[in-house]
C-alpha cells in the first residue's frame, strides 16, 4: 500500500471546515468519492487541473487511517489508477498541509538562473569576479542594478511570463555568434527599426532559454546551434545559485549571459510597457542558410567591430563586449 496519498483543494474550502473533525469535497456529493493522487501522480494532477489556480492546498494523508473508504481504481476520464476516498476525510488522517502556487513554482527556474548570474557577474564580494569575465566596459553598479531590478520584478509579479501583464513581462533572446566567436548575427527589427539580437515573448513559458531557442529557429532559419554556458559539476548535481567556472557548449538550462530591462513604446496594438529580457549566447555554424521573416527588414552577420557601428544602444554594446571577452576564453582552451 502507498505510504502517502494526496488530496488537492482550495485553501478557502479547507478553512471553511476548520472546526470540523472531517473534511469533505464537492466531488463526494457529485461523484461519490474524493479525488486523491499518489506521490508519483501529484505533479501531473497539479499540471492538468490546477495550472491556472493561484494557490492550492495539498493535503498529505496517511492511507491506513482511511483504509476502509479508500479504493484504487481508474479515474472517470482515464484508465490510470488513482486513489479515491468514498467518504469524508478524518482530520486525524492528515500528515501535513502544503501550500502550492504554480505562479511561484514557475518562477523558480528563472530565479535560480539569476542567482547564478549574480554570482557570475557580481561575485561573492561585489565587483570581485573572474578576470576572464571582466570585459572592457564592465561596471559592477550596472550589473548590480539590473540584477536587483529583475529580482524585484520576478518576485513581485506572478504573471511575469505573460504578455497580458501590461506593465511588463519576461522576454527571451539569444546573441547568436559564429563558432569562432568572430561574428554575431543581428536582425533589423521591423517595428523598432534597430539592429538587435533575436528574441521574443515568453508567452507563459517559464524556461526562458527554450523561448530564446525557438526565436533563433523562427527568426533566422538556423537549425544547428548550441548554448554557450559556464558548466560545472555542482550545477549538474542540482546546486542552485552557484556561478559556474568552466565554459562549455550545451543545451541544459544554461545561465543567461546578460539581462536588460527596456521600454517598448506604444504601438497600434499595445500600450507602452517594459520588456525584461533574459539573454543567452548561442553558437552556430556560419555556413547555415538564413531565412528572413516579416518581423525583420534584414538579417546579417557582423564582425564585432562592425556590429558596434550599427547601434549606439548601451545594452547592445555590453553584449558585444561580453562576447569579445568570451572569445578570449574560448580561444585559450
C-alpha positions in Angstrom: 0.0 0.0 0.0 1.1 3.6 -0.6 2.6 5.2 2.4 1.3 8.6 1.4 -1.6 9.9 -0.8 -2.5 13.5 -1.5 -5.7 15.4 -2.0 -5.7 18.9 -3.6 -8.2 21.6 -2.6 -8.6 25.3 -2.4 -7.3 26.9 0.8 -10.7 28.6 1.3 -12.5 25.3 1.2 -10.2 23.8 3.8 -10.5 26.9 6.0 -14.3 26.8 5.8 -14.3 23.4 7.5 -11.6 24.2 10.1 -13.9 23.5 13.0 -14.9 20.1 11.7 -13.2 16.8 12.6 -13.6 15.8 9.0 -13.1 17.3 5.5 -15.4 16.8 2.6 -15.1 17.9 -1.0 -17.8 18.8 -3.5 -16.9 15.7 -5.6 -18.1 13.5 -2.8 -21.7 14.6 -3.4 -21.3 14.9 -7.2 -19.3 11.7 -7.9 -19.5 9.7 -4.7 -15.8 10.0 -3.8 -13.0 12.4 -3.1 -10.2 12.6 -5.6 -6.6 11.9 -4.5 -3.3 11.2 -6.1 -0.2 9.2 -5.3 3.1 11.0 -4.9 4.0 9.9 -8.5 0.8 11.3 -9.9 0.8 14.6 -7.9 2.7 16.7 -10.4 0.6 15.7 -13.4 -2.6 16.3 -11.4 -1.5 19.8 -10.5 -0.5 20.5 -14.1 -3.7 19.1 -15.6 -6.3 20.5 -13.3 -4.8 23.4 -11.3 -2.5 25.1 -13.8 -4.3 28.5 -13.6 -5.2 28.4 -9.9 -3.1 31.0 -8.0 -2.7 28.8 -4.9 -3.9 25.3 -3.8 -3.5 23.3 -0.6 -2.0 19.8 -0.9 -3.4 17.6 1.9 -0.9 14.8 2.7 -2.8 11.8 4.0 -1.9 8.5 5.8 -3.7 5.8 3.8 -4.0 3.4 6.7 -6.4 5.8 8.5 -8.8 6.0 5.6 -8.3 2.3 4.5 -12.0 1.4 5.0 -13.1 4.0 2.4 -10.1 4.0 0.2 -10.1 2.4 -3.3 -7.6 2.4 -6.0 -9.4 2.5 -9.3 -9.4 4.1 -12.8 -10.3 7.8 -12.9 -13.6 8.9 -14.5 -11.7 10.3 -17.6 -8.7 8.0 -17.7 -7.7 4.4 -17.2 -4.9 5.4 -14.9 -5.4 4.0 -11.4 -6.0 6.7 -8.8 -6.8 6.6 -5.0 -10.4 7.6 -4.3 -11.9 8.1 -0.8 -15.5 7.1 -0.5 -16.4 9.3 2.4 -15.3 12.4 4.4 -11.6 12.6 5.2 -11.0 12.4 9.0 -8.6 15.1 10.1 -6.5 12.6 12.0 -5.5 11.1 8.7 -3.7 14.4 7.8 0.1 14.2 8.0 0.8 17.6 6.6 -0.6 20.6 4.7 1.4 22.1 1.9 0.6 25.4 0.2 1.5 25.3 -3.5 1.4 28.0 -6.2 2.1 27.3 -9.8 2.9 31.0 -10.2 5.7 30.7 -7.5 6.9 27.3 -8.8 7.0 28.7 -12.4 9.3 31.5 -11.3 11.9 29.2 -9.6 14.0 28.2 -12.6 14.5 31.8 -13.6 15.1 32.9 -10.1 17.8 30.2 -9.8 19.3 31.2 -13.1 19.5 34.8 -12.0 21.1 33.8 -8.7 23.8 32.0 -10.7 24.1 35.1 -13.0 24.5 37.3 -9.9 27.4 35.2 -8.6 29.0 35.0 -12.0 28.9 38.8 -12.8 28.9 40.3 -9.3 30.9 37.7 -7.3 30.8 36.8 -3.6 32.2 40.3 -2.9 30.6 42.8 -5.3 32.9 43.5 -8.2 35.3 40.7 -7.4 34.6 38.4 -10.4 36.7 36.1 -12.5 39.3 38.1 -14.5 38.3 36.0 -17.6 34.8 37.7 -17.4 35.8 41.3 -16.8 35.2 42.9 -20.2 36.4 46.3 -21.1 33.3 48.3 -20.1 32.4 46.2 -17.1 30.6 48.2 -14.4 29.6 46.5 -11.2 27.0 49.1 -10.4 25.3 48.5 -13.8 25.2 44.7 -13.2 24.0 45.1 -9.6 21.2 47.5 -10.7 19.8 45.3 -13.4 20.0 42.1 -11.3 18.2 43.7 -8.4 15.6 45.1 -10.7 14.9 41.6 -12.2 14.8 40.0 -8.8 12.2 42.5 -7.6 10.1 42.3 -10.7 10.0 38.5 -10.8 9.5 38.2 -7.1 6.5 40.7 -7.1 4.9 39.7 -10.4 3.2 36.2 -10.5 2.3 36.7 -14.2 5.7 37.8 -15.2 5.9 35.4 -18.2 2.6 36.5 -19.7 2.4 39.4 -22.2 -1.0 40.1 -20.7 0.8 41.5 -17.7 0.6 45.0 -19.2 3.2 46.8 -17.0 5.9 44.5 -18.2 6.9 40.9 -18.9 9.7 38.5 -19.5 11.2 38.0 -22.9 14.0 35.7 -24.0 16.6 36.4 -26.6 19.9 35.0 -28.0 23.0 36.6 -29.2 24.0 34.2 -32.0 27.7 34.0 -32.5 29.8 32.2 -35.1 31.6 29.1 -33.7 34.9 31.1 -33.6 33.2 34.0 -31.8 34.4 36.4 -34.5 30.9 37.4 -35.7 27.4 38.0 -34.4 24.0 37.6 -36.2 21.7 40.6 -35.9 18.3 41.3 -37.1 17.0 44.7 -38.3 13.8 44.8 -36.3 10.8 45.7 -38.5 8.8 47.6 -35.8 11.7 49.2 -33.9 14.0 49.9 -36.8 17.0 48.8 -34.8 19.7 46.1 -35.1 19.1 43.7 -32.3 19.7 40.1 -31.2 17.0 37.5 -31.9 14.2 37.2 -29.3 10.6 37.3 -28.4 7.9 37.0 -25.7 7.9 34.1 -23.2 4.1 33.7 -23.6 3.9 31.6 -20.4 7.0 29.5 -20.9 9.0 29.8 -17.7 12.0 28.1 -19.2 13.3 31.2 -20.9 16.2 29.5 -22.7 13.6 27.5 -24.6 12.0 30.8 -25.7 15.4 32.0 -26.9 16.0 28.8 -28.8 12.6 29.0 -30.5 13.1 32.6 -31.6 16.5 31.7 -33.1 14.9 29.0 -35.2 11.9 31.1 -36.2 13.6 34.4 -36.8 16.8 33.1 -38.6 16.1 29.7 -40.0 19.1 28.3 -38.2 18.6 24.7 -37.1 22.0 23.8 -35.7 23.2 25.7 -32.7 24.2 25.3 -29.0 24.1 27.5 -25.9 27.3 28.8 -24.6 27.3 28.4 -20.8 29.5 28.1 -17.8 29.1 24.4 -16.7 30.3 22.8 -13.5 29.8 19.6 -11.6 27.8 21.1 -8.7 25.4 22.6 -11.2 24.8 19.1 -12.6 24.2 17.9 -9.1 21.4 20.4 -8.6 23.2 23.2 -6.8 21.3 26.5 -7.1 22.6 30.0 -7.4 26.2 28.9 -7.9 28.4 30.5 -10.5 29.9 28.0 -13.0 33.7 28.2 -13.7 34.3 26.4 -17.0 32.8 27.4 -20.2 31.2 24.8 -22.5 28.5 24.3 -25.1 25.4 22.5 -24.1 21.6 22.8 -24.0 20.5 22.1 -20.4 19.1 25.2 -18.8 22.1 27.5 -19.5 22.8 30.6 -17.5 21.9 33.8 -19.2 24.9 36.0 -20.2 23.1 39.3 -20.0 20.0 40.9 -18.5 18.3 44.1 -19.7 15.0 46.0 -19.0 14.0 48.3 -21.8 10.9 50.3 -22.6 8.7 49.4 -25.6 6.9 52.4 -26.9 3.1 52.4 -27.5 2.0 51.0 -30.9 -1.3 50.4 -32.6 -1.9 47.2 -30.6 -0.3 47.8 -27.2 0.3 50.5 -24.6 3.9 51.2 -23.7 5.4 48.6 -21.4 8.7 47.1 -20.2 10.5 44.1 -21.6 12.6 42.2 -19.1 14.9 40.5 -21.5 16.9 37.4 -20.4 19.7 36.9 -22.9 21.8 33.9 -23.8 24.7 33.2 -26.1 24.2 30.7 -28.9 27.0 29.4 -31.1 26.1 28.4 -34.7 27.8 27.3 -37.8 28.3 30.3 -40.0 27.6 28.5 -43.3 24.0 27.6 -42.5 21.4 29.3 -44.7 19.4 32.2 -43.2 15.7 32.9 -43.6 14.3 36.4 -43.0 10.8 36.7 -41.6 8.2 39.5 -41.8 9.4 40.6 -38.3 12.7 41.7 -39.8 13.9 44.1 -42.6 17.3 42.4 -42.7 19.3 39.6 -41.1 23.1 39.8 -41.3 26.4 38.5 -39.8 28.7 41.3 -38.5 32.1 41.3 -37.1 32.1 42.7 -33.5 33.7 45.9 -34.7 31.1 46.2 -37.5 28.3 45.5 -35.0 29.4 48.4 -32.8 28.9 50.7 -35.8 25.2 49.9 -36.4 23.9 50.6 -33.0 24.5 53.1 -30.2 22.5 51.1 -27.6 24.5 50.5 -24.4 22.8 47.2 -23.8 23.9 46.0 -27.3 27.5 47.2 -26.8 27.6 45.5 -23.5 26.6 42.2 -25.1 29.3 42.7 -27.8 31.9 43.3 -25.1 30.9 40.2 -23.2 31.1 38.1 -26.4 34.5 39.6 -27.1 35.6 38.5 -23.7 34.1 35.1 -24.1 36.2 34.7 -27.4 39.4 35.1 -25.4 38.2 32.3 -23.1 37.2 30.0 -26.0 40.5 30.5 -27.9 42.5 29.9 -24.8 41.0 26.5 -24.3 
